[in-house]
Amino acid sequence: MTAHGDGYTANAASINGNSHLLVELAGLLYEGRPDGELTVMARVPRSHHEVSEKLDAFARFSNDQYLDTVSLLAALSTKLKAAGGDYAEADHTTEAAFRTILESGRFVPAEDR
């Protein structure tokens, strides 16, 4: 199904395919999440106290941005899927895992893992 209007074209198969690519990208990014161990290796006494504090602040900020990116890609995929009108059934385990990430994801410092 293809729709035209004011010079724009929408193709349901393309929209559906792109929504799958977005969710796959979000999943791959989440699986390749940053290694919290790298921040621990630069703590006192291995580095100066100020360096350790700055690195910790940067790691927390970058992890927040990372999780926001993963959540945004997953949300865009969902919106794109709805726009295409082609809904796929997902198993309940995967849906629950995504919902958990989007609704209650939070940063856990490496030393608390």
N, CA, C and O of each residue as an XYZ file, in Angstrom:
452
protein
N       0.838     -1.176      0.000
C       0.000      0.000      0.000
C       0.884      1.240      0.000
O       1.784      1.371      0.830
N       0.623      2.146     -0.933
C       1.371      3.386     -1.048
C       0.402      4.550     -1.104
O      -0.612      4.482     -1.798
N       0.703      5.623     -0.376
C      -0.146      6.818     -0.385
C       0.681      8.010     -0.843
O       1.862      8.126     -0.518
N       0.037      8.903     -1.609
C       0.709     10.101     -2.113
C      -0.050     11.334     -1.644
O      -1.272     11.305     -1.498
N       0.681     12.412     -1.410
C       0.031     13.660     -1.056
C       1.044     14.776     -0.958
O       2.032     14.665     -0.232
N       0.801     15.863     -1.693
C       1.659     17.049     -1.653
C       3.135     16.726     -1.883
O       4.004     17.324     -1.248
N       3.425     15.789     -2.783
C       4.809     15.474     -3.107
C       5.461     14.462     -2.181
O       6.613     14.087     -2.401
N       4.755     14.010     -1.150
C       5.292     13.024     -0.224
C       4.701     11.655     -0.527
O       3.558     11.542     -0.971
N       5.483     10.629     -0.283
C       5.022      9.274     -0.519
C       5.206      8.458      0.756
O       6.237      8.553      1.422
N       4.209      7.666      1.085
C       4.301      6.766      2.238
C       4.077      5.346      1.754
O       3.111      5.074      1.041
N       4.965      4.442      2.140
C       4.863      3.051      1.755
C       4.821      2.221      3.031
O       5.774      2.228      3.810
N       3.718      1.506      3.249
C       3.523      0.759      4.498
C       4.635     -0.264      4.723
O       5.093     -0.437      5.852
N       5.069     -0.937      3.670
C       6.140     -1.936      3.830
C       7.444     -1.270      4.258
O       8.175     -1.810      5.089
N       7.734     -0.114      3.702
C       8.952      0.615      4.063
C       8.881      1.115      5.508
O       9.852      1.015      6.258
N       7.725      1.652      5.885
C       7.539      2.132      7.264
C       7.701      0.975      8.238
O       8.375      1.109      9.258
N       7.091     -0.149      7.930
C       7.192     -1.325      8.795
C       8.642     -1.802      8.897
O       9.118     -2.123      9.986
N       9.335     -1.847      7.769
C      10.727     -2.282      7.769
C      11.617     -1.345      8.563
O      12.506     -1.789      9.290
N      11.378     -0.049      8.424
C      12.187      0.923      9.164
C      11.912      0.871     10.660
O      12.818      1.092     11.464
N      10.679      0.583     11.038
C      10.390      0.459     12.468
C      11.132     -0.741     13.057
O      11.596     -0.694     14.196
N      11.241     -1.810     12.275
C      11.998     -2.974     12.740
C      13.479     -2.651     12.867
O      14.142     -3.115     13.795
N      14.001     -1.854     11.933
C      15.412     -1.459     12.008
C      15.683     -0.612     13.240
O      16.714     -0.782     13.891
N      14.773      0.297     13.570
C      14.957      1.143     14.753
C      14.975      0.326     16.040
O      15.817      0.547     16.910
N      14.051     -0.609     16.156
C      14.011     -1.414     17.377
C      15.217     -2.357     17.440
O      15.722     -2.642     18.526
N      15.675     -2.836     16.294
C      16.877     -3.675     16.280
C      18.093     -2.853     16.698
O      18.938     -3.334     17.453
N      18.183     -1.627     16.216
C      19.289     -0.744     16.596
C      19.253     -0.463     18.094
O      20.293     -0.478     18.752
N      18.067     -0.207     18.637
C      17.935      0.026     20.083
C      18.387     -1.200     20.866
O      19.085     -1.069     21.872
N      18.000     -2.384     20.418
C      18.411     -3.614     21.098
C      19.910     -3.838     21.028
O      20.527     -4.226     22.020
N      20.501     -3.598     19.864
C      21.954     -3.761     19.719
C      22.702     -2.758     20.585
O      23.706     -3.102     21.209
N      22.222     -1.526     20.625
C      22.857     -0.519     21.483
C      22.763     -0.925     22.948
O      23.733     -0.800     23.696
N      21.590     -1.413     23.357
C      21.417     -1.804     24.754
C      22.328     -2.974     25.113
O      22.913     -2.990     26.196
N      22.453     -3.938     24.229
C      23.320     -5.084     24.492
C      24.795     -4.682     24.545
O      25.585     -5.320     25.240
N      25.169     -3.632     23.818
C      26.554     -3.179     23.809
C      26.769     -2.014     24.752
O      27.619     -1.157     24.508
N      26.000     -1.981     25.830
C      26.058     -0.847     26.756
C      27.474     -0.597     27.279
O      28.300     -1.508     27.326
N      27.740      0.647     27.669
C      29.074      1.001     28.163
C      29.493      0.150     29.360
O      28.666     -0.246     30.181
N      30.758     -0.113     29.436
C      31.313     -0.933     30.509
C      31.590     -0.069     31.728
O      32.456      0.804     31.687
N      30.869     -0.303     32.801
C      31.054      0.451     34.038
C      32.406      0.208     34.685
O      32.862      1.018     35.493
N      33.045     -0.887     34.342
C      34.354     -1.237     34.886
C      35.412     -0.204     34.486
O      36.367      0.015     35.231
N      35.257      0.425     33.333
C      36.237      1.412     32.880
C      36.315      2.596     33.838
O      37.397      3.132     34.075
N      35.178      3.005     34.390
C      35.170      4.116     35.332
C      35.823      3.731     36.640
O      36.508      4.544     37.259
N      35.617      2.506     37.061
C      36.195      2.034     38.321
C      37.722      2.007     38.237
O      38.409      2.267     39.225
N      38.241      1.692     37.061
C      39.692      1.591     36.904
C      40.381      2.948     37.048
O      41.588      2.993     37.289
N      39.649      4.055     36.908
C      40.251      5.382     36.998
C      39.960      6.061     38.334
O      40.063      7.284     38.436
N      39.605      5.305     39.335
C      39.318      5.881     40.646
C      40.588      6.009     41.482
O      41.641      5.465     41.149
N      40.448      6.743     42.566
C      41.545      6.880     43.528
C      41.861      5.489     44.050
O      40.906      4.778     44.362
N      43.045      5.045     44.174
C      44.352      5.692     44.112
C      44.991      5.644     42.717
O      46.117      6.113     42.551
N      44.309      5.096     41.725
C      44.902      5.000     40.387
C      44.970      6.348     39.692
O      45.783      6.527     38.785
N      44.143      7.298     40.091
C      44.180      8.634     39.502
C      43.949      9.663     40.597
O      43.571      9.322     41.717
N      44.181     10.918     40.260
C      43.983     12.013     41.203
C      42.506     12.098     41.587
O      41.630     11.750     40.796
N      42.242     12.560     42.801
C      40.875     12.641     43.328
C      39.949     13.445     42.411
O      38.825     13.020     42.147
N      40.414     14.614     41.919
C      39.586     15.452     41.050
C      39.282     14.757     39.720
O      38.172     14.852     39.195
N      40.284     14.060     39.189
C      40.085     13.316     37.941
C      39.029     12.240     38.150
O      38.155     12.042     37.306
N      39.118     11.551     39.273
C      38.158     10.499     39.587
C      36.739     11.050     39.687
O      35.802     10.448     39.164
N      36.575     12.196     40.358
C      35.257     12.811     40.493
C      34.691     13.238     39.139
O      33.520     13.000     38.846
N      35.530     13.868     38.319
C      35.086     14.321     36.993
C      34.704     13.135     36.109
O      33.708     13.182     35.387
N      35.499     12.084     36.176
C      35.200     10.902     35.377
C      33.885     10.262     35.815
O      33.094      9.817     34.984
N      33.662     10.219     37.123
C      32.423      9.654     37.640
C      31.221     10.478     37.175
O      30.200      9.924     36.769
N      31.353     11.819     37.239
C      30.268     12.693     36.782
C      30.013     12.495     35.285
O      28.865     12.436     34.845
N      31.094     12.395     34.511
C      30.946     12.183     33.069
C      30.294     10.832     32.784
O      29.424     10.736     31.918
N      30.703      9.798     33.499
C      30.147      8.465     33.281
C      28.652      8.433     33.582
O      27.881      7.816     32.847
N      28.244      9.094     34.655
C      26.821      9.147     34.992
C      26.029      9.900     33.915
O      24.959      9.460     33.495
N      26.577     11.042     33.479
C      25.914     11.829     32.440
C      25.824     11.035     31.136
O      24.760     10.968     30.521
N      26.933     10.438     30.718
C      26.938      9.719     29.442
C      26.031      8.502     29.495
O      25.403      8.163     28.492
N      25.947      7.840     30.638
C      25.040      6.698     30.752
C      23.588      7.149     30.640
O      22.768      6.475     30.017
N      23.275      8.295     31.246
C      21.931      8.862     31.113
C      21.604      9.135     29.643
O      20.524      8.789     29.164
N      22.545      9.757     28.937
C      22.346     10.063     27.523
C      22.196      8.781     26.710
O      21.369      8.702     25.802
N      22.991      7.797     27.040
C      22.948      6.501     26.353
C      21.570      5.849     26.520
O      20.960      5.406     25.547
N      21.096      5.798     27.760
C      19.784      5.189     28.013
C      18.666      5.992     27.342
O      17.691      5.416     26.860
N      18.807      7.323     27.310
C      17.830      8.151     26.606
C      17.801      7.811     25.125
O      16.731      7.740     24.520
N      18.983      7.599     24.535
C      19.056      7.266     23.111
C      18.386      5.930     22.829
O      17.622      5.804     21.872
N      18.669      4.936     23.658
C      18.052      3.622     23.483
C      16.534      3.734     23.619
O      15.792      3.160     22.823
N      16.081      4.469     24.619
C      14.633      4.650     24.822
C      13.998      5.408     23.671
O      12.897      5.070     23.237
N      14.684      6.436     23.171
C      14.154      7.208     22.056
C      14.014      6.352     20.805
O      12.993      6.419     20.121
N      15.029      5.547     20.499
C      14.943      4.680     19.322
C      13.793      3.682     19.454
O      13.074      3.428     18.488
N      13.624      3.125     20.634
C      12.523      2.182     20.853
C      11.173      2.889     20.714
O      10.241      2.343     20.123
N      11.069      4.111     21.263
C       9.813      4.865     21.165
C       9.521      5.269     19.722
O       8.373      5.192     19.283
N      10.543      5.701     18.978
C      10.346      6.056     17.571
C       9.891      4.852     16.763
O       9.045      4.971     15.877
N      10.449      3.712     17.068
C      10.042      2.492     16.385
C       8.559      2.222     16.606
O       7.832      1.871     15.677
N       8.126      2.391     17.839
C       6.722      2.156     18.172
C       5.815      3.132     17.426
O       4.786      2.731     16.883
N       6.191      4.404     17.397
C       5.385      5.407     16.693
C       5.358      5.132     15.188
O       4.321      5.277     14.542
N       6.490      4.740     14.647
C       6.559      4.440     13.220
C       5.704      3.227     12.877
O       5.032      3.196     11.846
N       5.740      2.248     13.740
C       4.928      1.046     13.544
C       3.441      1.409     13.541
O       2.678      0.920     12.708
N       3.039      2.269     14.478
C       1.637      2.687     14.544
C       1.246      3.486     13.306
O       0.135      3.340     12.795
N       2.158      4.334     12.819
C       1.869      5.136     11.627
C       1.677      4.248     10.410
O       0.860      4.561      9.545
N       2.398      3.167     10.326
C       2.257      2.244      9.205
C       1.007      1.403      9.295
O       0.573      0.830      8.297
N       0.419      1.320     10.481
C      -0.812      0.574     10.656
C      -0.633     -0.935     10.641
O      -1.608     -1.684     10.575
N       0.609     -1.375     10.701
C       0.864     -2.815     10.655
C       1.421     -3.248     12.003
O       2.600     -3.041     12.291
N       0.591     -3.834     12.808
C       1.010     -4.213     14.148
C       1.453     -5.673     14.175
O       0.779     -6.553     13.641
N       2.586     -5.907     14.799
C       3.089     -7.280     14.940
C       2.943     -7.696     16.398
O       3.076     -6.876     17.307
N       2.675     -8.950     16.603
C       2.579     -9.450     17.968
C       3.966     -9.815     18.464
O       4.732    -10.495     17.782
N       4.266     -9.357     19.646
C       5.551     -9.692     20.263
C       5.269    -10.615     21.439
O       4.212    -10.527     22.064
N       6.196    -11.484     21.734
C       5.943    -12.342     22.887
C       5.984    -11.493     24.159
O       6.643    -10.454     24.203
N       5.293    -11.937     25.160
C       5.090    -11.144     26.367
C       6.381    -10.896     27.139
O       6.504     -9.876     27.817
N       7.333    -11.800     27.050
C       8.598    -11.618     27.751
C       9.381    -10.448     27.179
O       9.895     -9.622     27.933
N       9.479    -10.365     25.852
C      10.199     -9.272     25.200
C       9.495     -7.950     25.452
O      10.144     -6.942     25.729
N       8.182     -7.947     25.357
C       7.420     -6.733     25.600
C       7.629     -6.237     27.031
O       7.798     -5.039     27.262
N       7.617     -7.162     27.986
C       7.821     -6.779     29.388
C       9.223     -6.213     29.604
O       9.395     -5.253     30.354
N      10.230     -6.808     28.948
C      11.602     -6.317     29.084
C      11.727     -4.899     28.527
O      12.335     -4.040     29.165
N      11.164     -4.643     27.353
C      11.198     -3.289     26.777
C      10.453     -2.312     27.660
O      10.931     -1.204     27.907
N       9.289     -2.711     28.137
C       8.499     -1.822     28.983
C       9.269     -1.473     30.250
O       9.237     -0.326     30.697
N       9.954     -2.440     30.828
C      10.747     -2.201     32.031
C      11.850     -1.196     31.757
O      12.074     -0.282     32.551
N      12.542     -1.361     30.633
C      13.620     -0.433     30.269
C      13.080      0.979     30.097
O      13.667      1.938     30.600
N      11.973      1.109     29.392
C      11.420      2.434     29.095
C      10.790      3.100     30.315
O      10.878      4.318     30.464
N      10.167      2.332     31.173
C       9.442      2.924     32.290
C      10.271      3.099     33.556
O      10.087      4.074     34.284
N      11.176      2.170     33.826
C      11.857      2.250     35.118
C      13.360      2.076     35.024
O      13.998      1.673     35.996
N      13.936      2.375     33.866
C      15.382      2.281     33.733
C      16.061      3.313     34.611
O      15.594      4.447     34.721
N      17.154      2.928     35.231
C      17.905      3.851     36.076
C      19.375      3.448     36.067
O      19.719      2.310     35.749
N      20.224      4.389     36.417
C      21.657      4.160     36.434
C      22.050      3.461     37.733
O      21.623      3.867     38.814
N      22.854      2.423     37.625
C      23.395      1.735     38.785
C      24.908      1.854     38.703
O      25.516      1.341     37.763
N      25.533      2.527     39.678
C      26.995      2.680     39.637
C      27.683      1.315     39.590
O      27.173      0.320     40.106
N      28.826      1.301     38.973
C      29.565      0.043     38.787
C      29.864     -0.628     40.112
O      29.807     -1.854     40.216
N      30.178      0.154     41.115
C      30.530     -0.448     42.401
C      29.331     -1.078     43.118
O      29.508     -1.840     44.069
N      28.124     -0.763     42.670
C      26.915     -1.337     43.266
C      26.350     -2.515     42.479
O      25.312     -3.067     42.845
N      27.024     -2.900     41.403
C      26.502     -4.001     40.570
C      26.884     -5.323     41.123
O      26.532     -6.356     40.554
